[in-house]
Each structure stands twice: as structure tokens, then as C-alpha cells.
Amino acid sequence: MTQFGSGWAWLIIGADGKLKVTKTPNGANPISTGEGQPILGVDVWEHAYYLDFRNVRPNYLDNFLNKLVNWEVVADLMGKGGLASGQSA
């Protein structure tokens, strides 16, 4: 993940219907930027992982993806075209 500083990493369904990985700074999201519909988001702000992982963001992301994400929910959202504004998983 190449997000410098505060932000989010996203797995989205783009406007073209293709699966994409993207990032947004600060509090932005793919719906607000018009990039597409999110199906998975991960907070990469340092406050999200510092206590458990110090400044080792790759270890935090590995833990998030392999131990915390419910991939069945992600697959369901992918089948539905992602989240829409005002909707939650």
C-alpha cells in the first residue's frame, strides 16, 4: 500500500464494472470521489494500528486481510455491485 500518511485503502467495483484497488486520503471514500462502489475498506491511518503493530503497516495489513476480513461478506458485496451511499454491510 502506497498511501502516504492518513487515508484508506479500498477494494471497489469501478464505474466500468471492474474490480479495482484504490486509495483515498484522509476521510474521503470511493463514493465521494466518484471512483466506484466499495466492497472492502481498510483504515491505514497510523492510529488504526500503532498500538499493536507500531509503525509496521505491512504487518497490520497482513493481519487485517488474513484474520479479520469476512471474505464471504466481501464476495456477497461484490455480487451485489458494492455498497451504495448510506448503506452498510
Helices and strands as residue ranges (DSSP letters): E 7-14, E 19-25, H 30-33, E 36-43, G 46-48, H 50-53, H 57-63, I 64-68, H 71-80
